[in-house]
Amino acid sequence: MEATTRVVMALERLKGVFLEIPGTQLSLADATTLSGLDSQMCRQLLAALVDVRFLTYTPAGAYRRRGPLAPDEHFAHHLLS
C-alpha cells in the first residue's frame, strides 16, 4: 500500500472514532495503536488535527474532539498537501 494512502486511511480512522463516539479521548499511545502508524507519524497527524481545530489537546495529555467549530469533511487534502 502506498504510504500516502496508508496515512489518509489512518487519518480517516482516527477522525471516525472522534465523530462516532462523542466524548472520546485518546492518548498518543491509544491513537498510535488505533491508527497502525508509528508514534511520530501519529503525533504529526494529531497535531495537524489540533491545528485545523478538529481536536484539542487536554491538560491530561489526551486528544478529544473540539466540538461544533470543527472544519468541514474535506480537510484531509489540506493536511497532506
PyMOL Python script that loads the backbone (N, CA, C, O; Angstrom):
from pymol import cmd

cmd.read_pdbstr("""\
ATOM      1  N   MET A   1       0.856  -1.177   0.000  1.00  0.00           N
ATOM      2  CA  MET A   1       0.000   0.000   0.000  1.00  0.00           C
ATOM      3  C   MET A   1       0.902   1.239   0.000  1.00  0.00           C
ATOM      4  O   MET A   1       1.895   1.303   0.725  1.00  0.00           O
ATOM      5  N   GLU A   2       0.542   2.196  -0.808  1.00  0.00           N
ATOM      6  CA  GLU A   2       1.283   3.449  -0.894  1.00  0.00           C
ATOM      7  C   GLU A   2       1.218   4.178   0.450  1.00  0.00           C
ATOM      8  O   GLU A   2       0.191   4.163   1.130  1.00  0.00           O
ATOM      9  N   ALA A   3       2.344   4.821   0.824  1.00  0.00           N
ATOM     10  CA  ALA A   3       2.433   5.496   2.129  1.00  0.00           C
ATOM     11  C   ALA A   3       1.343   6.554   2.295  1.00  0.00           C
ATOM     12  O   ALA A   3       0.732   6.650   3.360  1.00  0.00           O
ATOM     13  N   THR A   4       1.097   7.341   1.260  1.00  0.00           N
ATOM     14  CA  THR A   4       0.087   8.395   1.355  1.00  0.00           C
ATOM     15  C   THR A   4      -1.290   7.796   1.608  1.00  0.00           C
ATOM     16  O   THR A   4      -2.048   8.315   2.428  1.00  0.00           O
ATOM     17  N   THR A   5      -1.617   6.728   0.924  1.00  0.00           N
ATOM     18  CA  THR A   5      -2.903   6.059   1.110  1.00  0.00           C
ATOM     19  C   THR A   5      -3.024   5.551   2.541  1.00  0.00           C
ATOM     20  O   THR A   5      -4.080   5.671   3.162  1.00  0.00           O
ATOM     21  N   ARG A   6      -1.946   4.987   3.058  1.00  0.00           N
ATOM     22  CA  ARG A   6      -1.947   4.471   4.427  1.00  0.00           C
ATOM     23  C   ARG A   6      -2.188   5.595   5.436  1.00  0.00           C
ATOM     24  O   ARG A   6      -2.932   5.415   6.399  1.00  0.00           O
ATOM     25  N   VAL A   7      -1.571   6.732   5.220  1.00  0.00           N
ATOM     26  CA  VAL A   7      -1.741   7.873   6.125  1.00  0.00           C
ATOM     27  C   VAL A   7      -3.171   8.413   6.049  1.00  0.00           C
ATOM     28  O   VAL A   7      -3.778   8.721   7.074  1.00  0.00           O
ATOM     29  N   VAL A   8      -3.698   8.523   4.842  1.00  0.00           N
ATOM     30  CA  VAL A   8      -5.082   9.004   4.677  1.00  0.00           C
ATOM     31  C   VAL A   8      -6.051   8.058   5.368  1.00  0.00           C
ATOM     32  O   VAL A   8      -6.977   8.501   6.048  1.00  0.00           O
ATOM     33  N   MET A   9      -5.843   6.766   5.197  1.00  0.00           N
ATOM     34  CA  MET A   9      -6.725   5.790   5.846  1.00  0.00           C
ATOM     35  C   MET A   9      -6.620   5.896   7.375  1.00  0.00           C
ATOM     36  O   MET A   9      -7.630   5.815   8.074  1.00  0.00           O
ATOM     37  N   ALA A  10      -5.412   6.074   7.882  1.00  0.00           N
ATOM     38  CA  ALA A  10      -5.225   6.221   9.331  1.00  0.00           C
ATOM     39  C   ALA A  10      -5.891   7.499   9.822  1.00  0.00           C
ATOM     40  O   ALA A  10      -6.520   7.511  10.880  1.00  0.00           O
ATOM     41  N   LEU A  11      -5.751   8.570   9.055  1.00  0.00           N
ATOM     42  CA  LEU A  11      -6.380   9.839   9.413  1.00  0.00           C
ATOM     43  C   LEU A  11      -7.896   9.682   9.472  1.00  0.00           C
ATOM     44  O   LEU A  11      -8.530  10.147  10.419  1.00  0.00           O
ATOM     45  N   GLU A  12      -8.470   9.043   8.486  1.00  0.00           N
ATOM     46  CA  GLU A  12      -9.919   8.825   8.459  1.00  0.00           C
ATOM     47  C   GLU A  12     -10.361   7.928   9.610  1.00  0.00           C
ATOM     48  O   GLU A  12     -11.421   8.151  10.195  1.00  0.00           O
ATOM     49  N   ARG A  13      -9.559   6.916   9.940  1.00  0.00           N
ATOM     50  CA  ARG A  13      -9.892   6.027  11.048  1.00  0.00           C
ATOM     51  C   ARG A  13      -9.923   6.806  12.368  1.00  0.00           C
ATOM     52  O   ARG A  13     -10.860   6.669  13.155  1.00  0.00           O
ATOM     53  N   LEU A  14      -8.898   7.621  12.599  1.00  0.00           N
ATOM     54  CA  LEU A  14      -8.845   8.424  13.824  1.00  0.00           C
ATOM     55  C   LEU A  14     -10.009   9.402  13.876  1.00  0.00           C
ATOM     56  O   LEU A  14     -10.690   9.523  14.895  1.00  0.00           O
ATOM     57  N   LYS A  15     -10.226  10.092  12.777  1.00  0.00           N
ATOM     58  CA  LYS A  15     -11.312  11.065  12.718  1.00  0.00           C
ATOM     59  C   LYS A  15     -12.652  10.377  12.976  1.00  0.00           C
ATOM     60  O   LYS A  15     -13.502  10.912  13.688  1.00  0.00           O
ATOM     61  N   GLY A  16     -12.835   9.207  12.402  1.00  0.00           N
ATOM     62  CA  GLY A  16     -14.077   8.457  12.572  1.00  0.00           C
ATOM     63  C   GLY A  16     -14.360   8.106  14.021  1.00  0.00           C
ATOM     64  O   GLY A  16     -15.508   8.165  14.463  1.00  0.00           O
ATOM     65  N   VAL A  17     -13.328   7.744  14.760  1.00  0.00           N
ATOM     66  CA  VAL A  17     -13.513   7.420  16.176  1.00  0.00           C
ATOM     67  C   VAL A  17     -14.062   8.630  16.925  1.00  0.00           C
ATOM     68  O   VAL A  17     -15.002   8.503  17.709  1.00  0.00           O
ATOM     69  N   PHE A  18     -13.483   9.794  16.687  1.00  0.00           N
ATOM     70  CA  PHE A  18     -13.934  11.002  17.373  1.00  0.00           C
ATOM     71  C   PHE A  18     -15.343  11.419  16.946  1.00  0.00           C
ATOM     72  O   PHE A  18     -16.101  11.962  17.750  1.00  0.00           O
ATOM     73  N   LEU A  19     -15.692  11.166  15.684  1.00  0.00           N
ATOM     74  CA  LEU A  19     -17.021  11.529  15.205  1.00  0.00           C
ATOM     75  C   LEU A  19     -18.098  10.553  15.681  1.00  0.00           C
ATOM     76  O   LEU A  19     -19.209  10.965  16.014  1.00  0.00           O
ATOM     77  N   GLU A  20     -17.771   9.273  15.713  1.00  0.00           N
ATOM     78  CA  GLU A  20     -18.763   8.247  16.026  1.00  0.00           C
ATOM     79  C   GLU A  20     -19.016   8.082  17.519  1.00  0.00           C
ATOM     80  O   GLU A  20     -20.102   7.668  17.924  1.00  0.00           O
ATOM     81  N   ILE A  21     -18.025   8.401  18.335  1.00  0.00           N
ATOM     82  CA  ILE A  21     -18.150   8.188  19.775  1.00  0.00           C
ATOM     83  C   ILE A  21     -17.920   9.522  20.483  1.00  0.00           C
ATOM     84  O   ILE A  21     -16.787   9.848  20.837  1.00  0.00           O
ATOM     85  N   PRO A  22     -18.989  10.293  20.692  1.00  0.00           N
ATOM     86  CA  PRO A  22     -18.849  11.595  21.339  1.00  0.00           C
ATOM     87  C   PRO A  22     -18.144  11.476  22.691  1.00  0.00           C
ATOM     88  O   PRO A  22     -18.384  10.539  23.453  1.00  0.00           O
ATOM     89  N   GLY A  23     -17.289  12.422  22.964  1.00  0.00           N
ATOM     90  CA  GLY A  23     -16.580  12.440  24.236  1.00  0.00           C
ATOM     91  C   GLY A  23     -15.321  11.600  24.266  1.00  0.00           C
ATOM     92  O   GLY A  23     -14.637  11.546  25.288  1.00  0.00           O
ATOM     93  N   THR A  24     -15.003  10.938  23.154  1.00  0.00           N
ATOM     94  CA  THR A  24     -13.803  10.110  23.109  1.00  0.00           C
ATOM     95  C   THR A  24     -12.562  10.946  23.388  1.00  0.00           C
ATOM     96  O   THR A  24     -12.400  12.048  22.865  1.00  0.00           O
ATOM     97  N   GLN A  25     -11.704  10.399  24.213  1.00  0.00           N
ATOM     98  CA  GLN A  25     -10.400  10.991  24.470  1.00  0.00           C
ATOM     99  C   GLN A  25      -9.369   9.896  24.269  1.00  0.00           C
ATOM    100  O   GLN A  25      -9.497   8.801  24.817  1.00  0.00           O
ATOM    101  N   LEU A  26      -8.343  10.197  23.481  1.00  0.00           N
ATOM    102  CA  LEU A  26      -7.292   9.227  23.199  1.00  0.00           C
ATOM    103  C   LEU A  26      -5.936   9.785  23.582  1.00  0.00           C
ATOM    104  O   LEU A  26      -5.635  10.953  23.340  1.00  0.00           O
ATOM    105  N   SER A  27      -5.127   8.935  24.181  1.00  0.00           N
ATOM    106  CA  SER A  27      -3.730   9.294  24.404  1.00  0.00           C
ATOM    107  C   SER A  27      -2.982   9.059  23.092  1.00  0.00           C
ATOM    108  O   SER A  27      -3.519   8.449  22.168  1.00  0.00           O
ATOM    109  N   LEU A  28      -1.755   9.540  23.015  1.00  0.00           N
ATOM    110  CA  LEU A  28      -0.939   9.276  21.828  1.00  0.00           C
ATOM    111  C   LEU A  28      -0.771   7.771  21.641  1.00  0.00           C
ATOM    112  O   LEU A  28      -0.845   7.278  20.515  1.00  0.00           O
ATOM    113  N   ALA A  29      -0.547   7.041  22.720  1.00  0.00           N
ATOM    114  CA  ALA A  29      -0.377   5.583  22.628  1.00  0.00           C
ATOM    115  C   ALA A  29      -1.633   4.915  22.076  1.00  0.00           C
ATOM    116  O   ALA A  29      -1.540   4.030  21.225  1.00  0.00           O
ATOM    117  N   ASP A  30      -2.806   5.330  22.552  1.00  0.00           N
ATOM    118  CA  ASP A  30      -4.071   4.769  22.058  1.00  0.00           C
ATOM    119  C   ASP A  30      -4.265   5.084  20.572  1.00  0.00           C
ATOM    120  O   ASP A  30      -4.641   4.213  19.787  1.00  0.00           O
ATOM    121  N   ALA A  31      -4.006   6.329  20.201  1.00  0.00           N
ATOM    122  CA  ALA A  31      -4.174   6.744  18.808  1.00  0.00           C
ATOM    123  C   ALA A  31      -3.178   6.015  17.902  1.00  0.00           C
ATOM    124  O   ALA A  31      -3.512   5.663  16.771  1.00  0.00           O
ATOM    125  N   THR A  32      -1.967   5.789  18.392  1.00  0.00           N
ATOM    126  CA  THR A  32      -0.954   5.066  17.617  1.00  0.00           C
ATOM    127  C   THR A  32      -1.415   3.639  17.357  1.00  0.00           C
ATOM    128  O   THR A  32      -1.305   3.140  16.237  1.00  0.00           O
ATOM    129  N   THR A  33      -1.925   2.990  18.380  1.00  0.00           N
ATOM    130  CA  THR A  33      -2.432   1.624  18.231  1.00  0.00           C
ATOM    131  C   THR A  33      -3.609   1.577  17.265  1.00  0.00           C
ATOM    132  O   THR A  33      -3.666   0.714  16.389  1.00  0.00           O
ATOM    133  N   LEU A  34      -4.526   2.487  17.423  1.00  0.00           N
ATOM    134  CA  LEU A  34      -5.727   2.535  16.586  1.00  0.00           C
ATOM    135  C   LEU A  34      -5.396   2.824  15.128  1.00  0.00           C
ATOM    136  O   LEU A  34      -5.991   2.229  14.229  1.00  0.00           O
ATOM    137  N   SER A  35      -4.455   3.729  14.883  1.00  0.00           N
ATOM    138  CA  SER A  35      -4.139   4.135  13.515  1.00  0.00           C
ATOM    139  C   SER A  35      -3.230   3.150  12.797  1.00  0.00           C
ATOM    140  O   SER A  35      -3.241   3.075  11.568  1.00  0.00           O
ATOM    141  N   GLY A  36      -2.448   2.399  13.552  1.00  0.00           N
ATOM    142  CA  GLY A  36      -1.492   1.483  12.929  1.00  0.00           C
ATOM    143  C   GLY A  36      -0.244   2.180  12.426  1.00  0.00           C
ATOM    144  O   GLY A  36       0.569   1.575  11.728  1.00  0.00           O
ATOM    145  N   LEU A  37      -0.086   3.445  12.774  1.00  0.00           N
ATOM    146  CA  LEU A  37       1.090   4.211  12.358  1.00  0.00           C
ATOM    147  C   LEU A  37       2.113   4.228  13.485  1.00  0.00           C
ATOM    148  O   LEU A  37       1.795   3.925  14.635  1.00  0.00           O
ATOM    149  N   ASP A  38       3.352   4.587  13.137  1.00  0.00           N
ATOM    150  CA  ASP A  38       4.339   4.744  14.197  1.00  0.00           C
ATOM    151  C   ASP A  38       4.003   5.996  14.996  1.00  0.00           C
ATOM    152  O   ASP A  38       3.258   6.857  14.530  1.00  0.00           O
ATOM    153  N   SER A  39       4.549   6.091  16.181  1.00  0.00           N
ATOM    154  CA  SER A  39       4.151   7.165  17.082  1.00  0.00           C
ATOM    155  C   SER A  39       4.505   8.549  16.557  1.00  0.00           C
ATOM    156  O   SER A  39       3.759   9.496  16.804  1.00  0.00           O
ATOM    157  N   GLN A  40       5.607   8.698  15.848  1.00  0.00           N
ATOM    158  CA  GLN A  40       5.978  10.018  15.308  1.00  0.00           C
ATOM    159  C   GLN A  40       4.964  10.478  14.254  1.00  0.00           C
ATOM    160  O   GLN A  40       4.529  11.629  14.277  1.00  0.00           O
ATOM    161  N   MET A  41       4.589   9.590  13.338  1.00  0.00           N
ATOM    162  CA  MET A  41       3.616   9.944  12.303  1.00  0.00           C
ATOM    163  C   MET A  41       2.252  10.216  12.929  1.00  0.00           C
ATOM    164  O   MET A  41       1.562  11.155  12.530  1.00  0.00           O
ATOM    165  N   CYS A  42       1.865   9.409  13.895  1.00  0.00           N
ATOM    166  CA  CYS A  42       0.585   9.612  14.555  1.00  0.00           C
ATOM    167  C   CYS A  42       0.578  10.952  15.285  1.00  0.00           C
ATOM    168  O   CYS A  42      -0.421  11.672  15.241  1.00  0.00           O
ATOM    169  N   ARG A  43       1.664  11.293  15.947  1.00  0.00           N
ATOM    170  CA  ARG A  43       1.760  12.584  16.643  1.00  0.00           C
ATOM    171  C   ARG A  43       1.582  13.734  15.645  1.00  0.00           C
ATOM    172  O   ARG A  43       0.911  14.722  15.943  1.00  0.00           O
ATOM    173  N   GLN A  44       2.183  13.598  14.468  1.00  0.00           N
ATOM    174  CA  GLN A  44       2.050  14.637  13.433  1.00  0.00           C
ATOM    175  C   GLN A  44       0.611  14.761  12.955  1.00  0.00           C
ATOM    176  O   GLN A  44       0.118  15.873  12.759  1.00  0.00           O
ATOM    177  N   LEU A  45      -0.067  13.639  12.764  1.00  0.00           N
ATOM    178  CA  LEU A  45      -1.479  13.684  12.353  1.00  0.00           C
ATOM    179  C   LEU A  45      -2.344  14.327  13.430  1.00  0.00           C
ATOM    180  O   LEU A  45      -3.197  15.163  13.131  1.00  0.00           O
ATOM    181  N   LEU A  46      -2.127  13.942  14.667  1.00  0.00           N
ATOM    182  CA  LEU A  46      -2.897  14.530  15.759  1.00  0.00           C
ATOM    183  C   LEU A  46      -2.634  16.028  15.873  1.00  0.00           C
ATOM    184  O   LEU A  46      -3.560  16.809  16.092  1.00  0.00           O
ATOM    185  N   ALA A  47      -1.375  16.426  15.726  1.00  0.00           N
ATOM    186  CA  ALA A  47      -1.038  17.854  15.772  1.00  0.00           C
ATOM    187  C   ALA A  47      -1.727  18.603  14.636  1.00  0.00           C
ATOM    188  O   ALA A  47      -2.197  19.725  14.826  1.00  0.00           O
ATOM    189  N   ALA A  48      -1.789  17.987  13.458  1.00  0.00           N
ATOM    190  CA  ALA A  48      -2.473  18.621  12.325  1.00  0.00           C
ATOM    191  C   ALA A  48      -3.967  18.757  12.612  1.00  0.00           C
ATOM    192  O   ALA A  48      -4.575  19.771  12.268  1.00  0.00           O
ATOM    193  N   LEU A  49      -4.564  17.735  13.244  1.00  0.00           N
ATOM    194  CA  LEU A  49      -5.982  17.808  13.600  1.00  0.00           C
ATOM    195  C   LEU A  49      -6.233  18.871  14.665  1.00  0.00           C
ATOM    196  O   LEU A  49      -7.300  19.485  14.685  1.00  0.00           O
ATOM    197  N   VAL A  50      -5.276  19.093  15.538  1.00  0.00           N
ATOM    198  CA  VAL A  50      -5.376  20.194  16.504  1.00  0.00           C
ATOM    199  C   VAL A  50      -5.255  21.524  15.767  1.00  0.00           C
ATOM    200  O   VAL A  50      -6.016  22.454  16.034  1.00  0.00           O
ATOM    201  N   ASP A  51      -4.298  21.616  14.838  1.00  0.00           N
ATOM    202  CA  ASP A  51      -4.084  22.855  14.074  1.00  0.00           C
ATOM    203  C   ASP A  51      -5.321  23.290  13.287  1.00  0.00           C
ATOM    204  O   ASP A  51      -5.613  24.482  13.189  1.00  0.00           O
ATOM    205  N   VAL A  52      -6.043  22.318  12.730  1.00  0.00           N
ATOM    206  CA  VAL A  52      -7.249  22.664  11.959  1.00  0.00           C
ATOM    207  C   VAL A  52      -8.492  22.738  12.844  1.00  0.00           C
ATOM    208  O   VAL A  52      -9.615  22.863  12.356  1.00  0.00           O
ATOM    209  N   ARG A  53      -8.269  22.659  14.144  1.00  0.00           N
ATOM    210  CA  ARG A  53      -9.306  22.842  15.163  1.00  0.00           C
ATOM    211  C   ARG A  53     -10.362  21.737  15.168  1.00  0.00           C
ATOM    212  O   ARG A  53     -11.501  21.962  15.578  1.00  0.00           O
ATOM    213  N   PHE A  54      -9.981  20.552  14.714  1.00  0.00           N
ATOM    214  CA  PHE A  54     -10.860  19.393  14.819  1.00  0.00           C
ATOM    215  C   PHE A  54     -10.719  18.775  16.201  1.00  0.00           C
ATOM    216  O   PHE A  54     -11.705  18.340  16.795  1.00  0.00           O
ATOM    217  N   LEU A  55      -9.488  18.735  16.714  1.00  0.00           N
ATOM    218  CA  LEU A  55      -9.197  18.199  18.040  1.00  0.00           C
ATOM    219  C   LEU A  55      -8.624  19.275  18.939  1.00  0.00           C
ATOM    220  O   LEU A  55      -8.182  20.331  18.487  1.00  0.00           O
ATOM    221  N   THR A  56      -8.645  18.975  20.215  1.00  0.00           N
ATOM    222  CA  THR A  56      -7.942  19.787  21.197  1.00  0.00           C
ATOM    223  C   THR A  56      -7.105  18.842  22.046  1.00  0.00           C
ATOM    224  O   THR A  56      -7.432  17.663  22.187  1.00  0.00           O
ATOM    225  N   TYR A  57      -6.034  19.365  22.603  1.00  0.00           N
ATOM    226  CA  TYR A  57      -5.148  18.580  23.461  1.00  0.00           C
ATOM    227  C   TYR A  57      -5.422  18.983  24.893  1.00  0.00           C
ATOM    228  O   TYR A  57      -5.294  20.156  25.243  1.00  0.00           O
ATOM    229  N   THR A  58      -5.798  18.028  25.723  1.00  0.00           N
ATOM    230  CA  THR A  58      -6.189  18.335  27.099  1.00  0.00           C
ATOM    231  C   THR A  58      -4.964  18.431  28.009  1.00  0.00           C
ATOM    232  O   THR A  58      -3.905  17.894  27.683  1.00  0.00           O
ATOM    233  N   PRO A  59      -5.106  19.107  29.139  1.00  0.00           N
ATOM    234  CA  PRO A  59      -4.009  19.173  30.111  1.00  0.00           C
ATOM    235  C   PRO A  59      -3.582  17.786  30.618  1.00  0.00           C
ATOM    236  O   PRO A  59      -2.449  17.605  31.064  1.00  0.00           O
ATOM    237  N   ALA A  60      -4.493  16.819  30.547  1.00  0.00           N
ATOM    238  CA  ALA A  60      -4.187  15.456  30.996  1.00  0.00           C
ATOM    239  C   ALA A  60      -3.416  14.659  29.942  1.00  0.00           C
ATOM    240  O   ALA A  60      -3.054  13.506  30.177  1.00  0.00           O
ATOM    241  N   GLY A  61      -3.162  15.275  28.776  1.00  0.00           N
ATOM    242  CA  GLY A  61      -2.388  14.603  27.737  1.00  0.00           C
ATOM    243  C   GLY A  61      -3.208  13.758  26.786  1.00  0.00           C
ATOM    244  O   GLY A  61      -2.686  12.820  26.184  1.00  0.00           O
ATOM    245  N   ALA A  62      -4.486  14.075  26.640  1.00  0.00           N
ATOM    246  CA  ALA A  62      -5.361  13.330  25.725  1.00  0.00           C
ATOM    247  C   ALA A  62      -5.841  14.251  24.609  1.00  0.00           C
ATOM    248  O   ALA A  62      -5.869  15.474  24.748  1.00  0.00           O
ATOM    249  N   TYR A  63      -6.213  13.630  23.514  1.00  0.00           N
ATOM    250  CA  TYR A  63      -6.796  14.352  22.384  1.00  0.00           C
ATOM    251  C   TYR A  63      -8.295  14.091  22.403  1.00  0.00           C
ATOM    252  O   TYR A  63      -8.729  12.959  22.615  1.00  0.00           O
ATOM    253  N   ARG A  64      -9.089  15.143  22.181  1.00  0.00           N
ATOM    254  CA  ARG A  64     -10.540  14.991  22.105  1.00  0.00           C
ATOM    255  C   ARG A  64     -11.070  15.940  21.041  1.00  0.00           C
ATOM    256  O   ARG A  64     -10.427  16.926  20.682  1.00  0.00           O
ATOM    257  N   ARG A  65     -12.263  15.614  20.547  1.00  0.00           N
ATOM    258  CA  ARG A  65     -12.882  16.447  19.515  1.00  0.00           C
ATOM    259  C   ARG A  65     -13.213  17.814  20.081  1.00  0.00           C
ATOM    260  O   ARG A  65     -13.700  17.930  21.206  1.00  0.00           O
ATOM    261  N   ARG A  66     -12.952  18.831  19.310  1.00  0.00           N
ATOM    262  CA  ARG A  66     -13.139  20.212  19.748  1.00  0.00           C
ATOM    263  C   ARG A  66     -14.602  20.580  19.873  1.00  0.00           C
ATOM    264  O   ARG A  66     -14.961  21.309  20.798  1.00  0.00           O
ATOM    265  N   GLY A  67     -15.454  20.115  18.995  1.00  0.00           N
ATOM    266  CA  GLY A  67     -16.869  20.457  19.078  1.00  0.00           C
ATOM    267  C   GLY A  67     -17.396  21.008  17.776  1.00  0.00           C
ATOM    268  O   GLY A  67     -16.859  20.703  16.711  1.00  0.00           O
ATOM    269  N   PRO A  68     -18.448  21.824  17.843  1.00  0.00           N
ATOM    270  CA  PRO A  68     -19.135  22.274  16.627  1.00  0.00           C
ATOM    271  C   PRO A  68     -18.304  23.182  15.733  1.00  0.00           C
ATOM    272  O   PRO A  68     -18.709  23.450  14.603  1.00  0.00           O
ATOM    273  N   LEU A  69     -17.163  23.661  16.194  1.00  0.00           N
ATOM    274  CA  LEU A  69     -16.330  24.515  15.359  1.00  0.00           C
ATOM    275  C   LEU A  69     -15.383  23.720  14.467  1.00  0.00           C
ATOM    276  O   LEU A  69     -14.535  24.298  13.786  1.00  0.00           O
ATOM    277  N   ALA A  70     -15.528  22.388  14.469  1.00  0.00           N
ATOM    278  CA  ALA A  70     -14.655  21.538  13.660  1.00  0.00           C
ATOM    279  C   ALA A  70     -14.797  21.891  12.183  1.00  0.00           C
ATOM    280  O   ALA A  70     -15.875  22.292  11.745  1.00  0.00           O
ATOM    281  N   PRO A  71     -13.714  21.744  11.408  1.00  0.00           N
ATOM    282  CA  PRO A  71     -13.744  22.072   9.987  1.00  0.00           C
ATOM    283  C   PRO A  71     -14.617  21.099   9.198  1.00  0.00           C
ATOM    284  O   PRO A  71     -15.074  20.086   9.727  1.00  0.00           O
ATOM    285  N   ASP A  72     -14.837  21.422   7.937  1.00  0.00           N
ATOM    286  CA  ASP A  72     -15.691  20.559   7.126  1.00  0.00           C
ATOM    287  C   ASP A  72     -15.015  19.221   6.853  1.00  0.00           C
ATOM    288  O   ASP A  72     -13.880  18.995   7.272  1.00  0.00           O
ATOM    289  N   GLU A  73     -15.698  18.359   6.167  1.00  0.00           N
ATOM    290  CA  GLU A  73     -15.248  16.989   5.964  1.00  0.00           C
ATOM    291  C   GLU A  73     -14.121  16.842   4.937  1.00  0.00           C
ATOM    292  O   GLU A  73     -13.643  15.729   4.713  1.00  0.00           O
ATOM    293  N   HIS A  74     -13.697  17.913   4.323  1.00  0.00           N
ATOM    294  CA  HIS A  74     -12.721  17.814   3.240  1.00  0.00           C
ATOM    295  C   HIS A  74     -11.355  18.374   3.615  1.00  0.00           C
ATOM    296  O   HIS A  74     -10.663  18.912   2.751  1.00  0.00           O
ATOM    297  N   PHE A  75     -10.955  18.267   4.850  1.00  0.00           N
ATOM    298  CA  PHE A  75      -9.688  18.858   5.258  1.00  0.00           C
ATOM    299  C   PHE A  75      -8.507  17.917   5.094  1.00  0.00           C
ATOM    300  O   PHE A  75      -7.371  18.375   5.214  1.00  0.00           O
ATOM    301  N   ALA A  76      -8.701  16.636   4.829  1.00  0.00           N
ATOM    302  CA  ALA A  76      -7.596  15.690   4.692  1.00  0.00           C
ATOM    303  C   ALA A  76      -6.641  16.125   3.570  1.00  0.00           C
ATOM    304  O   ALA A  76      -5.422  16.023   3.713  1.00  0.00           O
ATOM    305  N   HIS A  77      -7.190  16.600   2.478  1.00  0.00           N
ATOM    306  CA  HIS A  77      -6.346  17.045   1.383  1.00  0.00           C
ATOM    307  C   HIS A  77      -5.433  18.186   1.840  1.00  0.00           C
ATOM    308  O   HIS A  77      -4.247  18.205   1.513  1.00  0.00           O
ATOM    309  N   HIS A  78      -5.983  19.123   2.586  1.00  0.00           N
ATOM    310  CA  HIS A  78      -5.213  20.241   3.109  1.00  0.00           C
ATOM    311  C   HIS A  78      -4.071  19.758   4.005  1.00  0.00           C
ATOM    312  O   HIS A  78      -2.970  20.307   3.958  1.00  0.00           O
ATOM    313  N   LEU A  79      -4.328  18.738   4.816  1.00  0.00           N
ATOM    314  CA  LEU A  79      -3.316  18.227   5.745  1.00  0.00           C
ATOM    315  C   LEU A  79      -2.161  17.555   5.015  1.00  0.00           C
ATOM    316  O   LEU A  79      -1.022  17.594   5.481  1.00  0.00           O
ATOM    317  N   LEU A  80      -2.449  16.942   3.881  1.00  0.00           N
ATOM    318  CA  LEU A  80      -1.438  16.142   3.198  1.00  0.00           C
ATOM    319  C   LEU A  80      -0.777  16.860   2.039  1.00  0.00           C
ATOM    320  O   LEU A  80       0.106  16.286   1.402  1.00  0.00           O
ATOM    321  N   SER A  81      -1.166  18.092   1.737  1.00  0.00           N
ATOM    322  CA  SER A  81      -0.566  18.784   0.608  1.00  0.00           C
ATOM    323  C   SER A  81       0.579  19.668   1.040  1.00  0.00           C
ATOM    324  O   SER A  81       1.199  20.327   0.205  1.00  0.00           O
TER     325      SER A  81
END
""", "prot")
cmd.dss("prot")
cmd.show_as("cartoon", "prot")
cmd.util.cbc("prot")
cmd.orient("prot")
